[in-house]
Amino acid sequence: MKNGKKLTKKQKIYLKAKGLNSDNWLICKDTSQEMVLQNKISGNIRQIRKVMSENA
């Protein structure tokens, strides 16, 4: 797996809305359909599916 990168402000806001602490996560992959995160401390990987609204 790739090394994680620091989150952008937009990504931090999205994680907060999902109930995660953005200080604990690094971004590995961010597409329009999913976000792959790596925990800074444990190294665990988490995938978050992004919900696509039909009106957008």
Secondary structure, 3 states (H helix, E strand, C coil): CCCCECCCHHHHHHHHHCCCCHHHEEEEEECCCEEEEEECCCCCEEEEECCCCCCC
